[in-house]
Amino acid sequence: MDSFGLGLREFWRRFRAPPDALMLEIGAGGELLVAKLRAILSLALLLLPLTSIATGQYGPSQGIAGVFGVILAVIASQLILLLARQPHRFRWLPWLTTGYDITLTTLVLVLLALDSPAASLNSMVAWAFYLVAICMTALRNDGRLTLYAGLLAMLQYGALAAAVFALAEAPEELVSVDAGTVRAASVLQRLLLIGIVTAIMAAVVYRMQRLVELSGTDGLTGLPNRTLLAHHFPALLEAARERGGSLSLGLINLDHFRRINDAVGTSTGDRALRHAVDVLREGLEEDDLLVRLGGEEFVLLLALPPGRAWERLEQQRRELANRPFIPAPDADPIRLTFSAGMACWPGDGADLSQLMRRADLRLSQAKLEGRNRVVLR
């Protein structure tokens, strides 16, 4: 039972946490995909009220309400698509569009209620778009949006149902030849179904987040890996362009680490590697990104000009050299050092591969000069 409770708490902690850089990048693509789907669906939806009018399924007023709602949806979907295509992603856009999808569905139901209260609560076609909106949040890869969509749909539909029941002066007003009889039990069942779909989509989003996290995280150290670096670098570069600043890259290699593995064993070597990572982490600031490329090689990205970036990395080099790794209480301490080569945008390259090549050349120079040093020029 304790492990089950811990699992639920971990699920809730991860689910409500803001997505990381890789998830945000994937979610931005998902938001654009949702915007395209919304634009296509809104155009296709014009057929529904027109077909209902033509076949006599709904009266003219209900059909007009449907056409009006769809026209609003078409106009808004095109505006949202323009925003989603912008190169600078708006962090608030997924929240706005999710609220819009839910609220537009409610608005259509309210328009139906003006003509037939029963049709507003029993219309399966319009009501089902609550579920569509909740399902589309999975494409944004943000669990908080899924909860937001589900709770907002339940709140708005529940408020609409309460208003319809409160304003109905006679039971006959809750009966429709086309839509049937409105019952409190059916409303509760629909609210329950919204909750169930929200829970299912929340589990889907959580699973997607875990898979992306595993694909972008180094298992031994918990650091981002090469995959996340490739996704995160364009955003860092764009931010540097916007503020007119610099972006510095340090390629770090622990000195003679294979000898340490051979001397103390792989298990102790892994602990020594984590010790080095812990020391490096302590020197990080909010905008820094430390990545493990593999083995004993790391990348440190700093939103600093070359001179200040060199000072920061040099300080971390001295800190690691002064804090040896102690494998056991009675064992001799193991001194860890690293060599590093630095490259800076825009002077040393225009993209990640160019900066990595320049930093690798300077790392080789640091090794030739005796290791345990940071080379910038």
C-alpha positions as CSV (number, residue, x, y, z in Angstrom):
1,M,0.0,0.0,0.0
2,D,2.9,2.4,0.8
3,S,4.5,1.7,-2.5
4,F,1.2,2.3,-4.3
5,G,0.8,5.6,-2.4
6,L,4.3,6.6,-3.3
7,G,3.7,5.7,-6.9
8,L,0.6,7.9,-7.0
9,R,2.4,10.8,-5.4
10,E,5.3,10.5,-7.9
11,F,2.7,10.3,-10.8
12,W,1.0,13.5,-9.5
13,R,4.3,15.3,-9.0
14,R,5.5,14.5,-12.5
15,F,2.2,15.1,-14.1
16,R,1.6,18.6,-12.7
17,A,5.2,19.7,-13.2
18,P,5.9,22.1,-16.1
19,P,7.3,20.3,-19.1
20,D,11.0,20.5,-19.7
21,A,12.6,21.9,-22.8
22,L,12.3,18.8,-24.9
23,M,8.6,18.4,-24.0
24,L,8.0,22.1,-24.8
25,E,9.6,21.8,-28.2
26,I,7.5,18.7,-29.0
27,G,4.4,20.4,-27.5
28,A,4.9,23.4,-29.7
29,G,4.8,21.2,-32.8
30,G,1.7,19.5,-31.3
31,E,0.1,22.9,-30.8
32,L,0.6,23.7,-34.5
33,L,-0.8,20.3,-35.4
34,V,-3.8,20.9,-33.3
35,A,-4.3,24.3,-34.9
36,K,-4.2,22.7,-38.3
37,L,-6.7,20.0,-37.3
38,R,-8.9,22.7,-35.7
39,A,-9.0,24.7,-38.9
40,I,-9.8,21.6,-41.0
41,L,-12.5,20.4,-38.6
42,S,-14.1,23.7,-38.3
43,L,-14.6,23.9,-42.1
44,A,-15.9,20.3,-42.2
45,L,-18.3,21.1,-39.3
46,L,-20.2,23.4,-41.6
47,L,-21.7,20.3,-43.1
48,L,-23.3,19.2,-39.8
49,P,-25.9,22.0,-39.2
50,L,-26.5,22.3,-43.0
51,T,-27.2,18.5,-43.2
52,S,-29.4,18.7,-40.1
53,I,-31.5,21.5,-41.7
54,A,-31.7,19.7,-45.0
55,T,-32.8,16.4,-43.5
56,G,-35.2,18.0,-41.0
57,Q,-33.4,16.5,-38.0
58,Y,-33.4,19.9,-36.3
59,G,-35.6,22.9,-36.7
60,P,-34.4,26.1,-38.5
61,S,-33.5,27.9,-35.3
62,Q,-31.4,25.0,-34.1
63,G,-29.7,24.8,-37.5
64,I,-29.0,28.5,-37.6
65,A,-27.5,28.3,-34.1
66,G,-25.2,25.5,-35.3
67,V,-24.2,27.5,-38.4
68,F,-23.5,30.6,-36.3
69,G,-21.3,28.6,-33.9
70,V,-19.4,26.9,-36.8
71,I,-18.7,30.3,-38.5
72,L,-17.3,31.6,-35.2
73,A,-15.2,28.5,-35.0
74,V,-13.8,28.9,-38.6
75,I,-12.8,32.5,-38.0
76,A,-11.2,31.8,-34.6
77,S,-9.4,28.7,-35.9
78,Q,-7.7,30.7,-38.7
79,L,-6.5,33.3,-36.2
80,I,-5.2,30.7,-33.9
81,L,-3.4,29.0,-36.8
82,L,-1.6,32.2,-37.5
83,L,-0.4,32.5,-33.9
84,A,0.7,28.8,-33.9
85,R,2.8,29.4,-37.0
86,Q,4.9,32.2,-35.4
87,P,8.5,31.3,-34.9
88,H,8.4,32.6,-31.4
89,R,6.1,30.3,-29.5
90,F,3.6,31.8,-27.1
91,R,3.6,29.9,-23.8
92,W,0.1,31.0,-23.1
93,L,-1.3,29.9,-26.5
94,P,-2.1,26.2,-25.5
95,W,-4.0,27.4,-22.4
96,L,-5.9,29.9,-24.5
97,T,-6.8,27.5,-27.3
98,T,-7.8,24.7,-24.8
99,G,-10.1,27.1,-23.0
100,Y,-11.4,28.2,-26.4
101,D,-12.2,24.7,-27.6
102,I,-14.1,23.9,-24.4
103,T,-15.9,27.3,-24.2
104,L,-16.9,27.2,-27.9
105,T,-18.6,23.8,-27.3
106,T,-20.5,25.3,-24.3
107,L,-21.5,28.3,-26.4
108,V,-23.0,26.1,-29.1
109,L,-25.0,24.2,-26.4
110,V,-26.2,27.6,-24.9
111,L,-27.4,28.6,-28.4
112,L,-29.3,25.4,-28.7
113,A,-30.8,25.9,-25.2
114,L,-32.3,29.2,-26.3
115,D,-34.5,27.2,-28.7
116,S,-34.7,23.8,-26.9
117,P,-33.4,23.1,-23.4
118,A,-33.6,19.4,-24.1
119,A,-31.5,19.7,-27.3
120,S,-28.7,21.6,-25.4
121,L,-28.2,18.8,-22.9
122,N,-28.9,15.8,-25.1
123,S,-27.2,16.8,-28.3
124,M,-24.6,14.2,-28.8
125,V,-23.0,15.9,-31.8
126,A,-22.2,19.2,-30.0
127,W,-21.5,17.6,-26.6
128,A,-19.0,15.2,-28.0
129,F,-16.6,18.0,-28.8
130,Y,-15.9,18.3,-25.1
131,L,-14.2,14.9,-25.5
132,V,-12.5,15.9,-28.7
133,A,-11.0,19.0,-27.0
134,I,-9.8,16.9,-24.1
135,C,-8.2,14.3,-26.4
136,M,-6.4,17.0,-28.4
137,T,-4.6,18.2,-25.3
138,A,-2.5,15.0,-25.5
139,L,-0.8,16.4,-28.6
140,R,0.6,19.3,-26.5
141,N,2.4,16.9,-24.1
142,D,1.4,18.9,-21.1
143,G,-0.6,17.0,-18.4
144,R,-1.7,20.3,-16.8
145,L,-3.6,21.2,-20.0
146,T,-5.5,17.8,-19.9
147,L,-6.6,18.4,-16.3
148,Y,-7.5,22.0,-17.2
149,A,-9.6,20.9,-20.2
150,G,-11.4,18.1,-18.3
151,L,-12.2,20.3,-15.2
152,L,-13.3,23.2,-17.4
153,A,-15.6,21.0,-19.5
154,M,-17.2,19.4,-16.4
155,L,-17.7,22.9,-14.8
156,Q,-19.2,24.5,-17.8
157,Y,-21.5,21.6,-18.8
158,G,-22.5,21.1,-15.1
159,A,-23.3,24.9,-14.9
160,L,-25.3,24.7,-18.1
161,A,-27.3,21.7,-16.9
162,A,-28.0,23.4,-13.5
163,A,-29.2,26.5,-15.3
164,V,-31.5,24.5,-17.6
165,F,-33.1,22.6,-14.7
166,A,-33.5,25.8,-12.7
167,L,-35.1,27.8,-15.5
168,A,-37.4,25.0,-16.6
169,E,-40.9,26.0,-15.5
170,A,-42.6,22.7,-16.5
171,P,-41.3,19.2,-17.1
172,E,-42.5,19.5,-20.7
173,E,-39.7,22.0,-21.4
174,L,-37.2,19.2,-20.8
175,V,-38.7,17.0,-23.5
176,S,-38.0,17.2,-27.2
177,V,-39.2,15.0,-30.0
178,D,-35.8,15.1,-31.6
179,A,-33.5,15.1,-28.6
180,G,-35.6,13.1,-26.1
181,T,-36.1,13.7,-22.4
182,V,-33.5,15.3,-20.3
183,R,-32.8,13.5,-17.0
184,A,-30.5,14.3,-14.2
185,A,-29.1,10.8,-14.4
186,S,-28.0,11.2,-18.0
187,V,-26.3,14.6,-17.2
188,L,-24.4,12.9,-14.4
189,Q,-23.4,10.1,-16.7
190,R,-22.0,12.6,-19.2
191,L,-20.1,14.4,-16.5
192,L,-18.7,11.0,-15.4
193,L,-17.7,10.2,-19.0
194,I,-15.9,13.5,-19.3
195,G,-14.0,12.6,-16.1
196,I,-13.1,9.1,-17.4
197,V,-11.8,10.5,-20.7
198,T,-9.8,13.1,-18.8
199,A,-8.2,10.4,-16.6
200,I,-7.4,8.2,-19.7
201,M,-5.8,11.1,-21.6
202,A,-3.9,12.1,-18.4
203,A,-2.4,8.6,-18.3
204,V,-1.5,8.8,-22.0
205,V,0.2,12.2,-21.5
206,Y,2.0,10.9,-18.4
207,R,3.2,7.9,-20.4
208,M,4.4,10.1,-23.3
209,Q,6.2,12.4,-20.8
210,R,8.0,9.4,-19.3
211,L,9.1,8.0,-22.7
212,V,10.4,11.4,-23.8
213,E,12.1,11.9,-20.4
214,L,13.8,8.5,-20.8
215,S,14.8,9.3,-24.3
216,G,16.3,12.6,-23.3
217,T,18.0,11.7,-20.0
218,D,21.2,9.9,-19.2
219,G,20.3,7.0,-16.9
220,L,23.5,7.1,-14.8
221,T,23.7,10.8,-14.0
222,G,20.2,12.1,-14.6
223,L,21.7,14.7,-16.9
224,P,20.2,15.6,-20.3
225,N,21.7,13.6,-23.1
226,R,22.7,14.3,-26.7
227,T,19.1,14.0,-27.9
228,L,17.9,16.8,-25.6
229,L,20.9,18.9,-26.5
230,A,20.0,18.7,-30.1
231,H,16.4,19.8,-29.3
232,H,17.3,22.5,-26.8
233,F,20.1,24.2,-28.6
234,P,18.0,26.0,-31.2
235,A,15.9,27.6,-28.5
236,L,19.1,28.8,-26.6
237,L,20.5,30.1,-29.8
238,E,17.3,32.0,-30.6
239,A,17.2,33.5,-27.1
240,A,20.8,34.7,-27.5
241,R,19.9,36.3,-30.8
242,E,16.9,38.1,-29.2
243,R,18.9,39.6,-26.4
244,G,21.9,40.4,-28.6
245,G,24.2,38.3,-26.4
246,S,26.5,35.4,-26.7
247,L,26.3,31.6,-26.2
248,S,29.3,29.7,-25.1
249,L,29.8,25.9,-25.3
250,G,32.3,24.0,-23.2
251,L,33.3,20.5,-24.2
252,I,34.5,18.7,-21.0
253,N,36.4,15.5,-20.7
254,L,37.4,13.9,-17.4
255,D,41.2,13.3,-17.4
256,H,42.3,9.6,-17.5
257,F,39.0,8.4,-16.3
258,R,39.4,5.0,-17.9
259,R,42.4,4.4,-15.7
260,I,40.2,5.1,-12.7
261,N,37.7,2.5,-13.9
262,D,40.5,0.0,-14.4
263,A,41.9,0.7,-11.0
264,V,38.8,0.6,-8.8
265,G,36.2,-1.1,-11.0
266,T,33.2,0.0,-13.0
267,S,30.8,0.3,-10.0
268,T,33.1,2.6,-8.1
269,G,34.0,4.4,-11.4
270,D,30.3,5.1,-11.8
271,R,30.1,6.7,-8.3
272,A,33.2,8.8,-9.2
273,L,31.5,10.0,-12.3
274,R,28.4,10.9,-10.3
275,H,30.6,12.8,-7.9
276,A,32.1,14.8,-10.7
277,V,28.6,15.6,-12.0
278,D,27.5,16.7,-8.5
279,V,30.4,19.1,-8.3
280,L,29.7,20.5,-11.8
281,R,26.0,20.9,-11.0
282,E,26.7,23.0,-7.9
283,G,28.3,25.6,-10.1
284,L,25.4,25.8,-12.5
285,E,23.1,28.8,-12.7
286,E,19.5,28.9,-13.8
287,D,20.1,29.3,-17.6
288,D,23.0,26.9,-17.8
289,L,22.6,23.5,-19.4
290,L,25.0,20.6,-18.5
291,V,24.7,17.5,-20.9
292,R,26.3,14.1,-20.8
293,L,27.4,13.1,-24.3
294,G,28.6,9.7,-23.2
295,G,31.4,8.1,-21.3
296,E,33.3,10.8,-19.4
297,E,32.4,13.6,-21.9
298,F,30.0,16.5,-21.2
299,V,28.8,19.7,-22.8
300,L,28.2,22.8,-20.8
301,L,26.2,25.6,-22.4
302,L,26.4,29.1,-20.9
303,A,24.5,32.2,-22.0
304,L,27.7,34.3,-21.4
305,P,30.3,36.0,-23.5
306,P,33.6,34.1,-24.0
307,G,35.6,35.7,-21.2
308,R,33.0,35.2,-18.5
309,A,32.2,31.7,-19.7
310,W,35.9,30.8,-19.5
311,E,36.0,32.1,-15.9
312,R,33.0,30.1,-14.9
313,L,34.3,26.8,-16.4
314,E,37.8,27.5,-15.0
315,Q,36.2,27.9,-11.5
316,Q,34.4,24.6,-11.8
317,R,37.7,22.9,-12.9
318,R,39.4,24.2,-9.8
319,E,36.5,23.2,-7.6
320,L,36.5,19.6,-8.9
321,A,40.3,19.3,-8.5
322,N,40.0,20.5,-4.9
323,R,37.3,18.0,-4.0
324,P,38.6,14.5,-4.4
325,F,36.3,11.5,-4.6
326,I,36.5,9.2,-1.6
327,P,35.3,5.7,-2.6
328,A,35.2,4.3,1.0
329,P,35.9,5.6,4.5
330,D,39.3,3.8,4.7
331,A,40.2,4.2,1.0
332,D,42.6,6.7,-0.5
333,P,40.9,9.7,-2.1
334,I,40.9,9.9,-5.9
335,R,41.6,13.3,-7.4
336,L,39.5,14.0,-10.4
337,T,40.3,16.7,-13.0
338,F,39.0,17.6,-16.4
339,S,40.1,19.2,-19.6
340,A,37.9,21.5,-21.6
341,G,37.7,23.3,-24.9
342,M,35.4,26.2,-25.4
343,A,33.7,27.7,-28.5
344,C,31.4,30.7,-28.6
345,W,28.6,31.8,-30.9
346,P,28.7,33.8,-33.1
347,G,32.4,34.0,-33.5
348,D,33.3,30.3,-33.6
349,G,30.3,28.9,-35.5
350,A,26.7,29.4,-36.5
351,D,25.2,26.1,-35.3
352,L,25.8,23.3,-32.8
353,S,27.9,21.1,-35.1
354,Q,30.3,24.0,-35.9
355,L,30.7,24.9,-32.2
356,M,31.3,21.3,-31.2
357,R,34.0,20.9,-33.8
358,R,35.8,24.1,-32.7
359,A,35.4,23.1,-29.0
360,D,36.8,19.6,-29.8
361,L,39.9,21.1,-31.4
362,R,40.5,23.2,-28.3
363,L,39.9,20.2,-26.1
364,S,42.6,18.3,-28.0
365,Q,44.9,21.3,-27.4
366,A,44.2,21.2,-23.7
367,K,45.1,17.5,-23.6
368,L,48.3,18.2,-25.5
369,E,49.3,21.0,-23.1
370,G,49.1,18.6,-20.1
371,R,45.4,18.3,-19.3
372,N,43.5,19.8,-16.3
373,R,43.0,23.1,-18.1
374,V,40.3,25.1,-20.1
375,V,41.3,26.3,-23.5
376,L,39.4,29.1,-25.2
377,R,41.8,30.5,-27.8
